[in-house]
Amino acid sequence: MLDRLFIYPFLFRIIFRYGNIIVTPLLVLYTIPLVTFLDEKIILAFPLLINLFLIYFLNRHYFNLYKHYQAEFLRIEYQV
């Protein structure tokens, strides 16, 4: 049996680890004007809902990864 160790490249490890920290504030900044102008144009509810779903699912995915793979968050080991 072969034991293999697969390690993500450095850039992808940084994206998986810290991408949420960058993307969530950007989505929140984009959400603020949508909420502000929602009274004037009701059509802005559609991009607002998309933004809120993106924030929710992005953070849910991040916390699931962190909870289940806390010790090996930046590394994946498997046997072949």
Backbone torsions as a table, in degrees:
resi	resn	phi	psi	omega
1	MET	NA	139.7	179.8
2	LEU	-100.8	132.9	172.7
3	ASP	-99.2	125.6	179.9
4	ARG	-120.5	148.7	177.2
5	LEU	-121.6	119.0	178.2
6	PHE	-107.1	123.8	178.1
7	ILE	-121.4	128.4	177.4
8	TYR	-63.3	150.3	173.1
9	PRO	-60.7	156.7	-174.1
10	PHE	-55.6	-43.9	-178.0
11	LEU	-61.4	-43.0	-179.4
12	PHE	-70.2	-33.9	175.2
13	ARG	-63.7	-40.2	177.4
14	ILE	-65.6	-41.7	179.6
15	ILE	-64.2	-45.9	179.8
16	PHE	-64.1	-36.1	-175.3
17	ARG	-81.5	-45.0	-170.9
18	TYR	-117.7	1.3	-178.9
19	GLY	-62.1	-34.7	179.7
20	ASN	-63.5	-35.7	-178.4
21	ILE	-66.0	-30.4	-179.0
22	ILE	-87.7	-43.8	-172.2
23	VAL	-73.7	-39.9	-177.2
24	THR	-61.7	-47.6	176.9
25	PRO	-62.6	-33.8	176.8
26	LEU	-65.2	-41.5	177.2
27	LEU	-66.7	-36.6	177.2
28	VAL	-66.1	-42.0	177.3
29	LEU	-62.5	-34.7	177.9
30	TYR	-74.4	-27.1	-178.4
31	THR	-75.4	-32.3	-176.5
32	ILE	-57.8	-50.3	178.1
33	PRO	-66.1	-30.4	178.0
34	LEU	-64.3	-40.3	177.8
35	VAL	-69.0	-39.5	-178.0
36	THR	-62.9	-42.8	-175.7
37	PHE	-96.7	12.2	-179.7
38	LEU	-65.1	-32.4	178.5
39	ASP	-66.4	-34.2	-177.4
40	GLU	-78.0	-41.5	-178.4
41	LYS	-132.1	110.6	-177.9
42	ILE	-69.3	-19.9	179.6
43	ILE	-64.4	-19.6	178.1
44	LEU	-70.4	-7.8	177.0
45	ALA	-65.5	-33.3	-179.6
46	PHE	-64.0	-54.1	177.1
47	PRO	-65.7	-28.5	176.7
48	LEU	-64.1	-45.8	178.0
49	LEU	-64.1	-40.0	176.9
50	ILE	-61.2	-43.9	178.3
51	ASN	-60.6	-46.1	-179.2
52	LEU	-65.1	-39.0	176.1
53	PHE	-65.2	-40.3	177.4
54	LEU	-61.6	-44.5	178.5
55	ILE	-62.0	-45.2	-178.7
56	TYR	-62.5	-51.3	-176.1
57	PHE	-70.5	-34.0	176.7
58	LEU	-62.9	-47.1	-180.0
59	ASN	-70.6	-36.8	177.5
60	ARG	-63.5	-42.3	177.6
61	HIS	-63.0	-44.1	-179.8
62	TYR	-62.3	-46.5	-178.6
63	PHE	-68.2	-34.5	174.8
64	ASN	-64.7	-44.1	176.6
65	LEU	-60.8	-44.5	-177.2
66	TYR	-67.3	-38.3	-178.0
67	LYS	-70.5	-43.4	-174.6
68	HIS	-85.8	-27.4	-175.5
69	TYR	-125.6	41.1	-175.1
70	GLN	-62.3	-43.6	-177.9
71	ALA	-73.6	-30.9	-176.2
72	GLU	-118.1	38.9	-174.3
73	PHE	-64.2	-31.9	-178.0
74	LEU	-105.2	6.7	-175.9
75	ARG	-144.6	142.2	176.4
76	ILE	-123.2	128.2	176.6
77	GLU	-115.1	141.3	174.9
78	TYR	-151.2	157.9	178.4
79	GLN	-110.1	142.6	178.4
80	VAL	-111.8	NA	NA
